[in-house]
Amino acid sequence: MDDKYQDQQKIPSQSMDLLRRVKGRVITKFIKKLKWEPDDFLKTFGLTENQIFEYGYGALFIELDAEMVIGLSCISKKISVSVFSADAGQVEEELVAPAWINCSDKKYSKACWANVIGKRIDSLGIIKLHDSNYEGDDGLYERGIVFILNSGNFVFTHALADAGPMDTVVMEFDELKPDIVKGMSIIMV
């Protein structure tokens, strides 16, 4: 997570106003800022090159209508994803750094992720999951956000994937394991 945004991180239920402003907007950029260089993920987790965008640990930045940017990351101590408003200027300036992966990157991303560009976010849902392995407030953790687009969907999750470092992952909803889907609830925004 960028230190610049550390203080802005909130779990999704604490960011409902921000999430509501996302609805109805069109995705114009979809990029991930990795914590490590791509080669480090390849060596450490045995990922293929085109899995880096999905499974590489780092924050996801979504530019909407070329004017608003939201960031998604995680708050590990809360076993939850986080959402924050990001600075479009910083994202644009730093996009050339090797740890920034664009969804349309032909080497480190799958072609399906480039298809989210130009799609409208029709609705969002917060994935809550009870996990008895962790002690917490009520045992419910906000482990992901579902983005329902005018054509398709995707999920940003924390520790719900089978591959990679499993920390912050962007994936299609139907890639979630059935036992996870059975144990979760989705709170629509």
C-alpha positions, 0 to 999 in steps of 0.5 A: 500500500502506498504510504500516501494513502495509508491514512485514507484506508477504510473498510468498504462499509465505512466508505459507502459515500465513496462507493455510491459515487462510483455507481454509474461511472465508466472505467477509463483506466484499470491498473495495479501497483505491485508491492514487488517487481513482476519477476519476484512474483514469478520466482516466489509464487510460481505464477505465469507472466500473464497472472501477475495483474490478477494475483500480484500483491498490490493496490488496484486503481480504477479511474472512472470517467477520466476524472475520479480514481478509487484505490483498493487495497487491504487492511491485513490486521482487519482481514478486510479489503480497503477502499480510498480516493486516490490522486489521479495525477500521481497515478498518471505520473507513476504509471511508467514505473515497472511495478505499475501494471496496466490491465492491457499489458500483453505480458503481465495481464490476460486479455479479459482484463482489458475488456473492463475499459469502457464498461459502466459500473452498474452496482457494487456489493461488499463481500462479508465472510465469517472466518472462525480462524480469526478472532474479531469484532463479530467474526465477519470480515469485509473480504472483497468488493464485487463490481457488477458492470453493464457487461460482466463483473469482477471481484477485488478480494483479500485472502480468498484466492488459491493462487499467488500470495493470496493477499489482494487479488482481482478475479471474476466472481465465478472464480471464487470457490463454491465453499467460499460463496456458500459462506459469504453474504453480499451487502449491496451498495 
